[in-house]
Amino acid sequence: MEKASAQESHESVTSQTTPNMPSELASRIDLEAASSTKTIAPEEIPSTAQDTKFEADQPQNTVIRKRDFGFLPIPKNRRHDPHKKLDDEFGFTWKMNLIFAVAATVSVMNLYYIQPMQVAIADAFGVSHSRVSSIPTLAQGGYGVGIVFVSPLGDLVRRRQLVLLLMLLTTILSIGLALSPSVASIEAISFIVGILTVTPQVCIPWTADLAPANKRATSMSITLSGLIFGLVLGRVLAGILSNFASWRDTYWLAVGLQGCMTIVLYFTLPDTPDKNIGLSYFGVLWSMAKFLPMYPTLVQACIVSMFSSAVFAGFWTTLTFVMSDAPYHYNSFEIGLFGLLGIIGAGLAPQWGRLVDRVNPWFGQITGISINLISMIVALVGVNKNVSAICISIIGYDMGQQLSQVSSSYRIAGLNPKARARLNGVSLLAVFIGQTSGTAVLTHIYNSYGWRPTGGTAVAFIGAAILVLLIRGPHESGWIGWSGGGQVLKREKLTDLSPEAITEKVKSNKKSKPNPTKTTAQTIQLNQDVIQDKPDAIQRQPDVEKRNEVV
């Protein structure tokens, strides 16, 4: 269309020339008109070179896929027709959202079964408590490896197959845990299970890819709440079974839950196509490293998450020591019951999502971190004095953490729809680093100096997170500043409600390009001035050529 319009303009100009026009002047007019026909590619968000290729250049498969893994039939209503729009074919319903949330719950429980069962396992194999303390460490370490090397596959392969394979493998490995003959075998299998327990980290960005832009935060918060429920339920169920039955029964329960979930997922997961980003596996991993200098919003969210997750993990670890000492003297089972308070925060996650869908997500971040700060001040003052201070600080911190996490996830998902799994992986890596370092730092401070310095350090960490948010405002697209104003509640009106909508401001590194229509009009006017023998026309010509060179 652009070329046709330019051709018509060229013919319009040349038709005005006279037969006696000098050939040099006619050639100049032809050259200028031709230069104005250059097309300008639409402005793109910063991304890797491979991600910025037009999809039209990529070969598209028009055949309906009928089998998973080459042999397993896909239910007919879950098959993707390449001729249909994805959001029309697989409308994202509350049922699909609930399935993602339950899958996240069942999967993430694998990481937390071991925590209340360490004493029971040590007694069963006749080893010291320190010998089995490496099992949860290895499980969490495997989880960190999975975040980096497995969860980014969500941008590379079909996610239906990926989730089914992950759930099936963890089900089989849970049978190995239930039958383990030694602590060493539990350690090895737990590490592998940790690597494969990234189903929630595939489902969360998948939710963002399917949900409409105006309901993205709400949908992501529901899936995220499933992860939080799994964290709490895994500990509680394992504590009950290991105390009243056997620790092996906990793993048999895991086998049953994951097996049933695999069947449900087989019949319900849509076979959405891969993102066709044109990268190899190692290219995907390398692109994650390049996202940090590319997206200021991602870096800000990662730093905030590191501080807040460091306090979250460190607070729960040191709180166990506080409650086992005077004036409480609670046993491990009683301490574990306090984890049920986390369900309150998980239940509020969908409400926080609705809030983030209506206000600027930066406001959700700063509000959540502020709630965390108040909760830690309450903990600093009263945790070692009254149980009510423990309950208030646990509930308050979980609430603030959920609001902050939902807001951060929404902002990150709005940066680049082609890279959501990788962006989510970078964010989760920051959370993992924060949790492991926070546990080590706060535990060391508590063992050396007691609760007050520990609580003071936690308050300082949250204060640092607030400072990181304040140095870059809600409408800033660069690294530091408050450009765009300080209206923290105002958000840009969404004109694109599709799942692929970009909802976060991204600063382009490319030079601004002139409007091709305007340039063509200026060239035509110049040509007419030359025809009319206006003396200043030749003086304006270099400016037009210079603009055309920029295009």
C-alpha positions as CSV (number, residue, x, y, z in Angstrom):
1,M,0.0,0.0,0.0
2,E,2.8,2.4,0.9
3,K,4.6,1.6,-2.3
4,A,1.4,2.1,-4.4
5,S,0.8,5.5,-2.7
6,A,4.3,6.6,-3.3
7,Q,4.1,5.5,-7.0
8,E,0.9,7.5,-7.4
9,S,2.6,10.5,-5.9
10,H,5.6,10.1,-8.2
11,E,3.3,9.8,-11.2
12,S,1.4,12.9,-10.0
13,V,4.7,14.9,-9.8
14,T,6.1,13.7,-13.1
15,S,2.8,14.4,-14.9
16,Q,3.3,18.1,-14.1
17,T,6.7,18.3,-15.8
18,T,6.9,19.8,-19.2
19,P,8.4,18.2,-22.3
20,N,11.0,20.9,-22.3
21,M,12.2,20.3,-18.7
22,P,16.0,19.8,-18.5
23,S,17.0,16.2,-18.2
24,E,19.2,16.9,-15.1
25,L,16.3,18.4,-13.3
26,A,13.9,15.6,-14.3
27,S,16.5,13.0,-13.0
28,R,16.7,14.9,-9.7
29,I,12.9,14.8,-9.3
30,D,12.8,11.1,-10.0
31,L,15.6,10.4,-7.5
32,E,13.9,12.4,-4.8
33,A,10.5,10.8,-5.4
34,A,12.1,7.3,-5.3
35,S,13.9,8.1,-2.1
36,S,10.6,8.9,-0.4
37,T,9.2,5.5,-1.1
38,K,11.4,3.8,1.5
39,T,9.3,2.0,4.0
40,I,9.9,2.3,7.7
41,A,9.6,-0.8,9.9
42,P,7.4,-0.3,13.0
43,E,9.2,0.6,16.2
44,E,10.1,-2.5,18.1
45,I,10.7,-3.0,21.8
46,P,14.3,-3.8,22.7
47,S,14.9,-7.5,22.4
48,T,17.4,-10.0,21.2
49,A,18.2,-9.9,17.5
50,Q,16.4,-13.2,16.9
51,D,13.3,-12.1,18.8
52,T,12.9,-9.0,16.6
53,K,12.5,-10.9,13.4
54,F,9.1,-10.5,11.8
55,E,7.0,-13.6,12.2
56,A,6.2,-13.4,8.5
57,D,9.8,-14.3,7.9
58,Q,9.4,-17.5,10.0
59,P,8.0,-20.6,8.4
60,Q,4.6,-21.3,9.9
61,N,3.2,-24.8,10.3
62,T,-0.4,-25.0,9.0
63,V,-1.0,-28.6,9.9
64,I,-3.1,-29.3,13.0
65,R,-1.1,-31.3,15.5
66,K,-2.8,-34.4,16.7
67,R,-0.2,-36.2,18.9
68,D,2.0,-35.3,21.9
69,F,5.5,-36.8,21.7
70,G,4.7,-38.3,18.4
71,F,2.4,-41.1,19.8
72,L,0.0,-39.8,22.4
73,P,-3.3,-38.5,20.9
74,I,-4.3,-34.9,21.8
75,P,-8.0,-34.5,22.7
76,K,-9.8,-32.9,19.8
77,N,-11.0,-29.9,21.7
78,R,-7.4,-29.2,22.9
79,R,-5.8,-29.2,19.4
80,H,-4.7,-25.9,17.9
81,D,-5.8,-24.9,14.5
82,P,-3.1,-22.6,13.0
83,H,-5.8,-20.8,10.9
84,K,-7.5,-19.5,14.1
85,K,-6.5,-16.8,16.6
86,L,-5.2,-18.3,19.8
87,D,-7.3,-16.2,22.1
88,D,-10.4,-17.0,20.2
89,E,-9.7,-20.7,20.0
90,F,-8.7,-21.2,23.7
91,G,-10.6,-18.6,25.6
92,F,-9.0,-18.2,29.0
93,T,-11.8,-19.2,31.5
94,W,-11.8,-19.4,35.3
95,K,-11.7,-23.2,35.0
96,M,-8.4,-23.1,33.0
97,N,-7.0,-20.6,35.6
98,L,-8.0,-22.9,38.4
99,I,-6.3,-25.9,36.7
100,F,-3.1,-23.9,36.4
101,A,-3.3,-22.9,40.1
102,V,-3.9,-26.5,41.2
103,A,-1.1,-27.8,39.1
104,A,1.2,-25.2,40.7
105,T,0.0,-26.4,44.2
106,V,0.6,-30.1,43.5
107,S,4.0,-29.5,41.9
108,V,5.5,-27.1,44.4
109,M,4.6,-29.3,47.4
110,N,7.5,-31.5,46.3
111,L,9.9,-28.9,47.6
112,Y,8.4,-28.6,51.1
113,Y,7.4,-32.2,52.1
114,I,10.9,-32.8,53.5
115,Q,11.1,-29.9,55.9
116,P,9.0,-31.3,58.7
117,M,10.1,-34.9,58.1
118,Q,13.8,-34.5,58.7
119,V,13.7,-35.9,62.3
120,A,11.5,-38.8,61.2
121,I,13.9,-39.7,58.4
122,A,16.9,-39.4,60.6
123,D,15.4,-41.7,63.2
124,A,14.3,-44.2,60.5
125,F,17.9,-44.6,59.1
126,G,19.7,-44.1,62.4
127,V,21.7,-41.0,61.4
128,S,22.2,-37.6,62.9
129,H,19.9,-34.7,62.3
130,S,22.8,-32.8,60.6
131,R,23.1,-35.7,58.1
132,V,19.6,-35.3,56.8
133,S,19.6,-31.4,56.9
134,S,21.3,-31.5,53.4
135,I,18.1,-32.9,51.8
136,P,16.0,-29.7,51.8
137,T,19.1,-27.8,50.8
138,L,19.6,-30.1,47.8
139,A,15.9,-29.9,46.9
140,Q,16.1,-26.1,46.9
141,G,19.4,-26.1,45.0
142,G,17.8,-28.3,42.3
143,Y,14.9,-25.9,42.1
144,G,17.4,-23.1,41.4
145,V,18.9,-25.1,38.6
146,G,15.5,-25.8,37.2
147,I,14.6,-22.1,37.2
148,V,17.7,-21.3,35.1
149,F,17.8,-24.3,32.8
150,V,14.3,-25.7,32.5
151,S,11.7,-22.9,33.0
152,P,13.0,-20.8,30.0
153,L,11.9,-23.7,27.8
154,G,8.4,-22.2,28.0
155,D,9.6,-19.7,25.3
156,L,11.0,-22.4,23.1
157,V,8.8,-25.5,23.0
158,R,5.1,-26.3,23.3
159,R,4.1,-25.9,26.9
160,R,1.5,-28.6,27.0
161,Q,4.2,-31.2,26.3
162,L,6.6,-29.6,28.7
163,V,4.2,-29.5,31.6
164,L,2.9,-33.1,31.0
165,L,6.5,-34.3,30.9
166,L,7.6,-32.5,34.1
167,M,4.6,-33.7,36.0
168,L,5.0,-37.3,34.8
169,L,8.7,-37.4,35.7
170,T,8.2,-36.0,39.2
171,T,5.5,-38.6,39.8
172,I,7.9,-41.4,38.8
173,L,10.7,-39.9,41.0
174,S,8.3,-39.6,44.0
175,I,7.9,-43.4,43.8
176,G,11.7,-43.6,44.1
177,L,11.6,-41.4,47.2
178,A,8.9,-43.5,48.8
179,L,11.0,-46.6,48.3
180,S,14.4,-45.1,49.1
181,P,16.8,-47.4,50.9
182,S,19.2,-44.8,52.2
183,V,19.6,-41.1,53.0
184,A,22.0,-40.8,50.0
185,S,19.3,-41.9,47.6
186,I,16.8,-39.5,49.0
187,E,19.4,-36.7,48.6
188,A,20.1,-37.6,44.9
189,I,16.4,-38.0,44.0
190,S,15.4,-34.8,45.9
191,F,17.9,-32.8,43.9
192,I,16.5,-34.1,40.5
193,V,12.9,-33.6,41.7
194,G,13.9,-30.0,42.6
195,I,15.2,-29.4,39.0
196,L,11.9,-30.7,37.5
197,T,9.5,-28.9,40.0
198,V,9.2,-25.8,37.8
199,T,5.6,-26.5,36.6
200,P,4.4,-23.3,38.4
201,Q,7.1,-21.3,36.6
202,V,5.8,-22.5,33.3
203,C,2.2,-21.9,34.2
204,I,2.5,-18.4,35.5
205,P,3.9,-16.8,32.2
206,W,1.6,-19.2,30.3
207,T,-1.3,-17.6,32.1
208,A,-0.1,-14.1,31.0
209,D,0.1,-15.4,27.4
210,L,-3.6,-16.6,27.5
211,A,-5.4,-14.0,29.7
212,P,-6.7,-10.7,28.2
213,A,-4.5,-7.7,29.1
214,N,-7.1,-6.1,31.3
215,K,-7.4,-9.2,33.4
216,R,-3.8,-10.3,33.3
217,A,-2.9,-9.4,36.9
218,T,-6.0,-11.1,38.3
219,S,-5.3,-14.3,36.3
220,M,-1.6,-14.4,37.2
221,S,-2.4,-13.8,40.9
222,I,-4.8,-16.9,40.9
223,T,-2.0,-19.1,39.5
224,L,0.5,-17.6,41.9
225,S,-1.9,-18.3,44.8
226,G,-1.7,-22.0,43.9
227,L,2.0,-21.9,44.4
228,I,1.6,-20.3,47.9
229,F,-1.0,-22.9,48.9
230,G,1.4,-25.6,47.8
231,L,4.2,-24.1,50.0
232,V,1.9,-24.2,53.0
233,L,0.0,-27.5,52.4
234,G,3.3,-29.4,51.6
235,R,4.6,-28.6,55.1
236,V,1.4,-29.2,56.9
237,L,0.5,-32.6,55.3
238,A,4.0,-33.9,55.6
239,G,4.1,-32.9,59.3
240,I,0.8,-34.7,60.0
241,L,1.7,-37.9,58.1
242,S,5.2,-38.2,59.5
243,N,3.9,-37.7,63.0
244,F,0.9,-40.1,62.9
245,A,1.9,-42.5,60.1
246,S,5.2,-42.8,58.2
247,W,7.3,-40.4,56.2
248,R,7.1,-42.8,53.3
249,D,3.3,-42.3,53.2
250,T,3.9,-38.6,52.5
251,Y,5.7,-39.5,49.3
252,W,3.0,-42.1,48.3
253,L,0.5,-39.2,48.7
254,A,2.7,-37.2,46.4
255,V,2.6,-40.0,43.8
256,G,-1.2,-40.1,43.9
257,L,-1.7,-36.3,43.7
258,Q,0.8,-35.9,40.8
259,G,-0.5,-38.9,39.0
260,C,-4.1,-37.6,39.1
261,M,-3.0,-34.1,38.2
262,T,-1.1,-35.5,35.1
263,I,-4.4,-37.1,33.9
264,V,-6.3,-33.9,34.5
265,L,-3.7,-31.9,32.6
266,Y,-3.7,-34.3,29.7
267,F,-7.5,-33.7,29.1
268,T,-7.5,-29.9,29.8
269,L,-4.2,-28.2,28.7
270,P,-4.5,-26.5,25.4
271,D,-1.9,-27.3,22.8
272,T,-0.8,-23.7,22.2
273,P,2.0,-23.4,19.6
274,D,5.6,-22.5,20.5
275,K,6.5,-18.9,20.2
276,N,8.7,-19.3,17.1
277,I,11.5,-17.1,18.4
278,G,14.1,-18.6,16.2
279,L,16.6,-19.4,19.0
280,S,18.5,-22.5,20.1
281,Y,18.4,-23.7,23.6
282,F,21.8,-22.0,24.4
283,G,20.6,-18.9,22.6
284,V,17.6,-18.8,25.0
285,L,19.9,-19.1,28.0
286,W,22.2,-16.3,26.7
287,S,19.3,-14.0,25.9
288,M,18.3,-14.1,29.7
289,A,21.7,-12.5,30.6
290,K,21.1,-9.8,28.0
291,F,17.7,-8.9,29.4
292,L,19.1,-7.2,32.5
293,P,20.9,-4.3,30.8
294,M,17.9,-4.1,28.4
295,Y,15.0,-3.7,30.8
296,P,15.2,-1.2,33.8
297,T,11.9,-2.4,35.0
298,L,13.2,-6.0,35.3
299,V,16.3,-4.9,37.2
300,Q,14.2,-2.8,39.6
301,A,11.7,-5.7,40.2
302,C,14.6,-8.2,40.7
303,I,16.3,-6.1,43.3
304,V,13.1,-5.5,45.2
305,S,12.3,-9.2,45.1
306,M,15.8,-10.1,46.4
307,F,15.4,-7.9,49.5
308,S,11.8,-8.9,50.2
309,S,12.4,-12.7,49.7
310,A,15.5,-12.5,51.8
311,V,13.5,-11.2,54.7
312,F,10.6,-13.7,54.0
313,A,12.9,-16.8,54.1
314,G,15.2,-15.5,56.9
315,F,12.2,-14.4,59.1
316,W,10.6,-17.9,58.9
317,T,13.9,-19.6,59.7
318,T,14.7,-17.5,62.7
319,L,11.1,-17.4,63.9
320,T,11.4,-21.2,64.4
321,F,14.2,-20.6,66.9
322,V,12.3,-17.8,68.6
323,M,9.2,-20.0,69.1
324,S,11.1,-23.0,70.3
325,D,12.7,-20.8,73.1
326,A,11.3,-18.9,76.0
327,P,8.6,-17.8,76.6
328,Y,6.9,-20.2,74.1
329,H,8.7,-23.5,74.0
330,Y,6.6,-24.8,71.1
331,N,7.5,-28.2,69.5
332,S,8.1,-28.6,65.8
333,F,4.5,-29.7,65.1
334,E,3.1,-26.6,66.8
335,I,5.5,-24.4,65.0
336,G,4.4,-25.9,61.7
337,L,0.8,-25.0,62.4
338,F,1.7,-21.3,62.2
339,G,2.4,-21.9,58.5
340,L,-1.4,-22.2,58.1
341,L,-1.6,-18.4,58.6
342,G,0.1,-18.2,55.2
343,I,-3.2,-19.4,53.6
344,I,-4.7,-16.0,54.4
345,G,-2.1,-14.3,52.3
346,A,-2.6,-16.8,49.5
347,G,-6.4,-16.3,49.6
348,L,-6.0,-12.6,49.2
349,A,-3.8,-12.9,46.1
350,P,-6.7,-12.8,43.6
351,Q,-8.0,-9.6,45.3
352,W,-4.6,-8.0,44.9
353,G,-4.6,-9.0,41.2
354,R,-7.9,-7.2,40.7
355,L,-6.4,-4.1,42.4
356,V,-3.3,-4.2,40.1
357,D,-5.6,-4.5,37.0
358,R,-7.1,-1.1,38.0
359,V,-4.1,0.9,39.3
360,N,-0.5,1.5,38.3
361,P,1.4,-1.7,39.2
362,W,4.2,0.4,40.7
363,F,1.6,1.5,43.3
364,G,1.0,-2.2,44.1
365,Q,4.7,-2.8,44.6
366,I,5.2,0.2,46.9
367,T,2.1,-0.6,48.9
368,G,3.0,-4.3,49.3
369,I,6.6,-3.4,50.4
370,S,5.2,-0.8,52.9
371,I,2.9,-3.5,54.4
372,N,6.0,-5.6,54.7
373,L,7.9,-2.8,56.5
374,I,5.1,-2.4,59.0
375,S,4.9,-6.1,59.6
376,M,8.7,-6.3,60.3
377,I,8.5,-3.4,62.7
378,V,5.8,-5.2,64.7
379,A,8.0,-8.4,64.6
380,L,11.0,-6.4,65.8
381,V,9.2,-5.0,68.8
382,G,7.0,-7.9,69.9
383,V,7.8,-11.3,68.4
384,N,9.7,-12.4,71.5
385,K,7.1,-11.1,73.9
386,N,3.6,-12.0,72.7
387,V,2.2,-14.6,70.3
388,S,-0.2,-12.1,68.8
389,A,2.8,-10.1,67.4
390,I,3.9,-13.4,65.7
391,C,0.5,-13.8,64.1
392,I,0.2,-10.2,63.0
393,S,3.7,-10.1,61.5
394,I,3.2,-13.5,59.6
395,I,-0.2,-12.5,58.2
396,G,0.9,-8.9,57.4
397,Y,4.1,-10.0,55.7
398,D,2.4,-12.6,53.6
399,M,-0.2,-10.1,52.5
400,G,2.4,-7.5,51.5
401,Q,4.6,-10.1,49.8
402,Q,1.7,-11.3,47.7
403,L,0.7,-7.8,46.6
404,S,4.3,-7.0,45.7
405,Q,4.9,-10.2,43.9
406,V,1.7,-10.0,41.8
407,S,2.5,-6.4,40.9
408,S,6.1,-7.3,39.9
409,S,5.0,-10.3,37.9
410,Y,2.5,-8.1,36.0
411,R,5.1,-5.5,35.1
412,I,7.6,-8.1,34.0
413,A,5.0,-9.9,31.8
414,G,4.2,-6.6,30.1
415,L,7.7,-6.1,28.8
416,N,8.0,-8.6,26.0
417,P,5.3,-11.2,25.1
418,K,7.8,-13.3,23.2
419,A,10.1,-13.6,26.3
420,R,7.8,-14.0,29.3
421,A,9.1,-17.4,30.4
422,R,12.7,-16.1,30.3
423,L,11.9,-12.9,32.0
424,N,10.0,-14.8,34.7
425,G,13.1,-17.1,35.0
426,V,15.3,-14.1,35.6
427,S,12.9,-12.7,38.2
428,L,12.7,-16.1,40.0
429,L,16.4,-16.4,40.0
430,A,16.6,-13.2,42.0
431,V,14.0,-14.5,44.4
432,F,16.0,-17.7,44.9
433,I,19.2,-15.8,45.5
434,G,17.4,-13.6,48.0
435,Q,15.9,-16.6,49.9
436,T,19.2,-18.5,50.2
437,S,21.3,-15.4,51.1
438,G,18.6,-14.1,53.5
439,T,18.4,-17.4,55.3
440,A,22.2,-17.5,55.8
441,V,22.6,-13.9,56.8
442,L,19.7,-13.6,59.3
443,T,20.4,-17.0,60.8
444,H,24.0,-16.0,61.4
445,I,22.9,-12.7,63.0
446,Y,20.4,-14.5,65.2
447,N,22.8,-17.1,66.4
448,S,25.5,-14.5,67.1
449,Y,23.4,-11.5,68.5
450,G,19.8,-12.6,69.1
451,W,16.5,-11.4,67.8
452,R,16.7,-7.6,68.0
453,P,19.6,-7.2,65.6
454,T,18.0,-9.8,63.4
455,G,14.7,-7.9,63.3
456,G,16.6,-4.7,62.7
457,T,18.4,-6.1,59.7
458,A,15.1,-7.3,58.3
459,V,13.7,-3.8,58.6
460,A,16.8,-2.4,56.9
461,F,16.4,-4.8,54.0
462,I,12.8,-3.7,53.5
463,G,13.8,-0.1,53.7
464,A,16.4,-0.7,50.9
465,A,13.6,-2.2,48.7
466,I,11.5,0.9,49.2
467,L,14.4,3.1,48.3
468,V,14.9,1.1,45.0
469,L,11.3,1.8,44.1
470,L,11.5,5.5,45.0
471,I,14.5,6.2,42.8
472,R,12.5,5.1,39.7
473,G,9.0,6.4,39.5
474,P,5.8,4.7,38.1
475,H,6.0,6.2,34.6
476,E,9.8,6.3,34.2
477,S,11.1,4.3,31.2
478,G,14.8,4.9,31.9
479,W,17.0,3.8,34.8
480,I,16.5,6.6,37.3
481,G,14.0,9.4,37.6
482,W,10.3,10.3,37.7
483,S,9.7,11.4,34.2
484,G,6.0,11.2,33.3
485,G,4.9,12.6,36.6
486,G,4.3,11.4,40.1
487,Q,0.7,10.2,39.8
488,V,1.2,6.8,41.4
489,L,-2.4,5.7,40.8
490,K,-2.7,6.7,37.2
491,R,-2.1,4.0,34.6
492,E,-2.1,4.2,30.8
493,K,-5.4,3.3,29.2
494,L,-5.3,-0.1,27.5
495,T,-6.2,0.1,23.9
496,D,-4.9,-3.4,23.1
497,L,-6.6,-6.0,25.3
498,S,-5.0,-9.0,23.6
499,P,-2.7,-11.4,25.6
500,E,0.2,-10.1,23.5
501,A,-0.3,-6.5,24.7
502,I,2.7,-4.7,26.0
503,T,1.6,-2.9,29.2
504,E,5.0,-1.6,30.5
505,K,6.8,1.4,29.2
506,V,10.0,0.4,27.4
507,K,12.7,2.9,26.4
508,S,13.9,2.3,22.8
509,N,17.6,2.7,22.0
510,K,16.8,3.3,18.4
511,K,17.0,6.8,16.8
512,S,13.6,8.4,16.1
513,K,12.6,7.9,12.5
514,P,10.7,10.6,10.5
515,N,7.1,10.1,9.4
516,P,7.3,8.7,5.8
517,T,4.1,10.4,4.8
518,K,5.4,13.7,5.9
519,T,8.7,13.2,4.1
520,T,6.9,12.3,0.9
521,A,4.8,15.4,1.2
522,Q,7.8,17.6,1.7
523,T,9.6,16.0,-1.3
524,I,6.5,16.5,-3.5
525,Q,6.4,20.2,-2.4
526,L,10.1,20.6,-3.2
527,N,9.5,19.1,-6.7
528,Q,6.7,21.5,-7.3
529,D,8.9,24.4,-6.2
530,V,11.6,23.3,-8.5
531,I,9.1,23.1,-11.4
532,Q,7.9,26.6,-10.6
533,D,11.5,27.8,-10.6
534,K,11.5,29.0,-7.0
535,P,15.0,30.1,-6.1
536,D,15.1,28.7,-2.5
537,A,14.1,25.2,-3.6
538,I,17.6,24.0,-4.3
539,Q,18.7,25.3,-0.9
540,R,16.1,23.1,0.9
541,Q,17.1,20.0,-1.1
542,P,20.0,18.8,1.1
543,D,17.7,18.8,4.1
544,V,15.3,16.4,2.4
545,E,18.2,14.2,1.3
546,K,19.6,14.1,4.8
547,R,16.2,13.1,6.2
548,N,15.9,10.3,3.6
549,E,19.4,9.1,4.6
550,V,18.2,8.8,8.2
551,V,15.2,6.7,7.1
